[in-house]
Amino acid sequence: MKEIDIVSELRRISAMGYVRTMRAGDTGIGFTLETMLGLRETNKQGVADFSYKGVPTELKAQRKTAASMVTLFTGEARHRDYNDVELVRRYGYTNGQGRRALKVTLSSQDFVPQGLKLAVDRATKRVAIVDRSGVAPWAWDFGQFQLKLGQLALVKADTKGTGVNEEFHYNWANLLSGLDPDCVFGLIENGDVTVDLRVHIKEDGGARNHGTAFRIRRFERLHECYQTVVRIL
């Protein structure tokens, strides 16, 4: 894992003023910042983006005007009663291409038509997908949240232009550490954090999983879940 002095590096990048995006679209802001920091784009499970003072640290970049949901991390459940194919065959539906699929957003608030929702077990510190019978085919340990979000560098930017001509001025950043599991579980229980399942069965019978994503509606709520918040830019 690459060691980066994120404080000095962000100040260096901020001093450059507006920089042109290196990729058009929503992901351009993160991709451009990662590239300028010398990081490779990755969603590898259980691995943070870089190390700061020896501590694994995740990087998140946002437009200041962003109102859409933000992906916290992408990671598959550590505890599984069914593999991808079995999960889709049991709970999925036939999509417009005539193949079995399970592409849904799950929250703790109510069951989706496929009969699934999220549930928190604070005793075991797990977040599970459960069906109407109480069966929990997949579950995540809090440790999986800790690996990706235990320390977080949150960066925001002013923007101008659109598409390939969009430019970013990275001029605000906080370093957050000390993730509180009870607070995270509370965000899941009140529906602020959801899970996107993005799986379908291919013609050869195997599964195509585009990555299971934990997402949050209001990213500022995540600040409440850290014991220490330090303004670094």
JOMO-V658649 format. One record per pair of residues at least 24 apart in sequence whose ideal C-beta (glycine too) atoms are under 6 Angstrom apart, sorted by the first residue. I is the first residue (numbers start at 1). GAP is how many residues later the second one is. D is the distance in Angstrom with one decimal. If there is no record, write none. Layout:
# JOMO-V658649
I/GAP/D
I/GAP/D
This chain:
# JOMO-V658649
1/50/4.8
2/48/5.0
3/48/4.7
4/46/4.6
6/46/4.9
6/147/5.2
7/225/4.9
9/28/5.8
10/163/5.2
10/223/4.9
13/157/5.4
14/156/5.4
14/157/5.1
14/219/5.8
17/152/5.8
18/149/4.1
18/151/4.8
19/149/5.9
20/147/5.3
21/145/4.5
24/139/4.9
24/140/4.7
29/32/4.8
29/34/5.8
29/139/5.7
30/31/4.4
33/28/4.7
43/31/4.5
45/30/4.6
46/101/4.8
55/96/5.1
57/94/4.6
57/96/5.6
58/90/5.6
58/91/5.8
58/94/5.0
59/94/5.1
60/94/5.1
61/94/4.6
62/94/5.1
63/96/5.1
64/92/5.0
64/94/5.8
69/146/4.6
69/148/5.6
70/146/5.5
70/149/4.8
71/142/5.0
71/144/5.2
72/142/4.5
72/144/5.6
73/75/4.0
73/141/5.7
74/137/4.2
74/139/4.9
75/69/5.5
76/136/5.6
77/61/3.7
77/62/5.7
77/63/5.2
78/63/5.5
79/60/4.1
80/58/5.5
81/56/4.9
82/55/4.8
84/115/5.3
84/123/3.5
84/125/5.2
85/122/4.8
87/50/5.8
88/111/5.4
88/113/5.5
91/25/5.9
99/101/5.5
99/102/5.7
100/101/4.4
101/99/3.8
102/95/5.3
102/97/5.1
103/95/5.3
104/93/5.4
105/89/5.3
105/91/5.3
106/89/4.7
107/84/4.8
107/87/4.6
108/80/5.7
108/81/5.3
109/82/4.6
120/65/4.6
120/68/5.5
120/69/5.5
122/63/5.9
125/56/5.8
127/61/5.9
142/39/4.7
145/39/5.9
149/30/5.7
150/29/5.3
151/26/4.5
152/24/4.5
172/61/5.9
173/59/5.0
173/60/3.7
174/55/5.6
174/57/5.7
175/55/4.7
175/57/5.1
176/50/4.0
176/53/5.3
177/51/4.9
178/48/5.5
178/49/3.1
178/50/5.1
179/46/5.9
180/45/5.1
183/41/5.9
183/42/3.7
184/41/5.4
192/24/5.9
192/25/5.3
192/29/5.4
